[in-house]
């Protein structure tokens, strides 16, 4: 059995991580949980029959000796906690955003070792059957060449949402909806279209009382020539998560909010595509696996058992964070930013806002 610990017992741990682990109970067992709030972690463990409650991460790592740690704490403590777990020999599944900057992410990755332990990021939308099916179709050339994409995370968070002390601040959340909300759709965009090469962006604080942006917009160019429009917002009363891909032979749409199933995808053939059997094959993935922590965890545990790098660790986890850093740099500096441009000498390597204010 894979011994698992949970660090941070707030909402996401109980809502998403515990159910995912219960679904893998045949090979994973929760042995401990950690939270700075002693009463909360005791209640969390008692309600879920978890043997050990701790208030100190180092103590838990020494006593419980977990194989895998789920880090579900606020973003500003991710980097330190992930490194501590890796240094103790435990693999990590870290909630998004994985770090406050590329500098923090690279420091985390430096603590990994060949063959493990590795630190994977919660980019769960990659793992639904609908996304896997689309990637196979594109790779096989079944839909033609990718041309245009639209990536929307248009959500609504009222003023009270930002009363939580670490939200809406550069030093604790690392950014606004670009970093904390749109990261999921942007990751799925990249997982589908591959490497990006250039971004041009704007960001603004239009209504919420925060330090960060509450909306951003960007145009992204990809290595394969495709171009995408990206919107991230917490000001949108009709909430939606949407991806649209226009290829030479079809338009593919995904519309959902926090997770999708196969029925959330639609395939519209181009006028010149008339083969009904081909079109039917587009619309019928072999299985229906919703995007979820459960789907992601199954993939991670498979990688653990094989001693292989998980797909959302290392470069696979960094790609999306680098796009976000480039989006912020383009918005704050008013310049296009190319992939690989933000190196250790760049202020946007150390801080997503480059030390600037909106």
N, C-alpha and C positions, 0 to 999 in steps of 0.2 A: 504493500500500500504506500502511496505517495503521501507523505505527511505535509499538511498545509496549515499555514497560519494566516490570519487576517489582521492587518494593521489599519486601524481607523474603523470605528463601528457606527459611523453615521449612516445616512439613508442608503447610499449606493451599495454598501456592503451587504445589508440585509435584503435589499430589493433585487439586486442583480448577481452578486458574487456567491452568496450562500446557495440560492437555487441552482446556479450553474454547477457548483461543487456537489450538491446533492444528486444532480443528474449523472455525475461521474463517480458515484459512491462505490462502484465496483473496483475502482482503482485509486481513489483519493479520499482522504479522511481529514477533517478539520480537527487539529489537535490543540490549537490555542488562538487567542485573540488579544490584541493590544489596543489600548486607548488611554489618553491622558486623563480621561474622566473615569475614575474608579467605579462609580456607581453604574455608569452607562455600560462599561465593558462587562461588569458582573451580570447585569441584566441581559445583555446580548448573549452571553455564554449560557446563562441559565435557560433562556427561552429556546435555545437551539441545541442544547445538550453538548456544548463544547467543553472539554475537560478543564482547560486552564485559562484564567483571565489574568492579564498582566497590564501594568501601567508603564513599563519600561521596555523598549525594543531590545536593547542589549541583553537584558535579563531573559526575555523570552527566547531569543536566539540561542542563548547558552543552555537553557533548561529544556526547551521543547525540541530543539534540533530539527526544525522543519526542512523539508526538501524544497518547498515552494512557498513563497510569501506573496499574498495579494496586498498591495499597497493602495489603500482607499482613503488617504488623508488629503488635506488641502494641498494645492500645487507647490507652495513655497517650501514644503518639507520633503518633497519627493526625492530630490537628488541625494540628500544626506541619508535618508532611510534606505533608498535603493542600494547605495554603495555599501552601507552597513550589512545589508542582507547578502549581497554578492561576496563581500569579504568574509562572511561567515560560511560561505559555501552553498547558500540557498539560491535557487532560481527565483525570479521575480515576475509577477504580472502587475504592472503599474497603471493606475487610472490616468486618463488624459487630463490636462496636458502633462506629458511625462516630466517636463522640466520647465523652468522659467526662461531658458535661453539655450542657444546652441552650445555655449560654453559648459553649462551644467549638464546637458545631454552627453557631450563628449567625455566629460569626467565620469559620468555613470558608465558609459560604454567601455572606458579604459579599465574598469574594475571587472569586466567580463573575462572569461578564460576560454581558450579553445576546448570545445567539448562540453562547456558549461562550467559554472553557472552563467546563464544569460538573463537579461532583463527585457521582457516583451511589454509592449504598450497595448492598452485596450483600444484597438481600432476594430471594433466588432463587425462593422458593416462589410468588411472584406469577405466575411466568412459565410454569409447567407448563400443558399443555393442559387438564387437569382443572379447575384454578382459573379459567382464562379461560372455559371452558365454563359453569361455575357462575355467574360474574359476568354472562355474557350472558343466561342463563336468568332470573336475578333481575331484571336490568334490563328484560327483556321481559315481566315479570310471569308467566312460565310456571310458577313454583313458588308463587305467591301472595306474601303479605307475610311478611317475616322477623319472628320472634317471640322465639326463645330460641336461645342458642348456648353451647357448651362448648368451651373451648380448653385442652388439656392438653399440657404439656411435662414429662413425668415420666421423667427420665433418671437414670442412676447414675454418679457420679464418686467413686472411692474417695479415701482420705486422700492417697495418693501423687500423685494428679492435681494436688493443690494445692501440691506441693513446688516447682513452677515458680514462681519468685519473684514474678512479676507477677499471679498468679492469686489470687482471693479477697481482694483489697484494693481499697478505695474509690479510692485515689490512682493505681492503675495499671490496674485492670480496670473501675472505675466501678460495680461492683455484682456480685451473685452470679448465680444462674440466671435471674433476671428480666432482667438486662441481657445476659448472655453466652450464654444458651441459649434461653430462651423467646421471645426477641425475634423469631425467625423465625415461630413460630406466631401470635404476636400481630400481626405485620405482615400475615400472610395473613388473619387475622380482620378487621382494619381494611380491608384491600383489598377484602374481600367485603361487609362491612356498612356501610362508609362512616364518617363522622365520629362520634366518641364525644363524649359531653357530660358524663359524671360517672363517677367511680370511687371505690369504697370498698374498702380493702385491709388485709391484715395481712401481716407478714413475720417470720421467725424464724431463728435459728441453732440448730438442733436437734441436730446431730451432728458436723459437720465443723469442724476447727480453722482457721477463717477469720475475717476481720474482717467480711465481708459476711453477708447472709442465705444460707441454703442451701435455703430454701423460701419461697414467697410465694403468697398467694391473694387474688383480687380479684373484685368484681362490677362490671361495666361497663354503663352505659346508653348507648345510641346515639341519634343525632338522629332516626332513623326510628322510635324507640320500642322497638326490640329490646333485650334484656338478655342479658348473657353472664357466665358463670362462668369464671375463669381460674386455673389452677394451674401453677406453675413449681417444679420440684424437681430436685435432684441426689442424692436419697436413695432412689430407687425402683428396686429390683432388677429388676423386669420393666419394661424401658424401652419407652416409647411416645410418639409424637407423634400427637395426635388432635384433630380438629375436628368438631364436630357442629352442624348448623344445622337448627332446627325452624322450618318455614314453614307457612303455613295449608294448603298442598296437599301437602307432602312433608317428610320428614326426609332430610337429606343428611349422610353420614358420610365422613370421611377418616381412615384409620388407616395410619400408616407410622412410620418412625424418622427418617432423615436426608434422605429424598427420596421422592417419590411418582410413580407412573404412573397411567394411567387406571383400571387394575384395582383401585387402592386406594380408589376412590370407590364408595359405594353410595347408591342412591336408593330410598327407601321411600315409596310414595304414601300419602296420607291415605285413610281408608276411603271418602270420598265421591268419590275420583278413580278412575274405572274405564275411562277411554279408553286402551286398550293402545297405540295408536299414539303418543299423547302421552307415556306413560311410557317407551316405547322410545326416543323422541327425547331424553329426559332422560339416558338411560344410554349414549348413543352419540356422544361427541364426534367431530368429523370427523377429527382426527389424534390421535396419542399422543406427546406431547412431555413427557418427564419433567421435573419441577422440578429445576433444576441451574444451575450457573454457566454452562454452555453456552447454555441457553435465555436466561438473563439477558443474557449478552454479546451474543448476536445482536441483541437489542432495543436494547442500548446502542450498538452499532456502527451500527445503522440510524439512531438519533437523531444520532450523530456525523456521518454522511454527509449528513443533512438539515439539520444545524446547529440542531437542536431540543433542548429541555431533556429529559433522560431522566426517566422517571416516578418513579424512586427518588432523585431529587435535589431540592434546595430543599424546598418544603412537602411533597412526596411522601415525602421521607426523614425529615422532622422529625416527622410525625404520630405515628409509632410511638414515637420517642424521647420525645415529650411525654407520651404515655400512660404510659411507664415512669416518668418523673419524677413524674407525678401519683400513680402507684401507690405509689412510695416515700414521697412526702409524706403520703399518706393513712395509710400504715402507721406512719410514724414520729410523725406529729402526731396520729393518731387522729381524723381528720376526713375528711368527703367532700371531694373536690377536683373542680372543674369545669374543662372545657376552656377554655384561655386564662387561667386564674387565675394560673399561674406566670409572672410577668413578671420584668424585670430587678432588681426590688427584693426578690425572694423568694430566701431562701438555697438553696432547692431548684433554682433556676435555675443556680447556680454549682456545686453539688455534688448528686449524686443522693441522698445521705443528709442533705442540708441541714446538714452539719457535725456531725451527731449520731451516737451509737453505739447499736447494738442492745442 
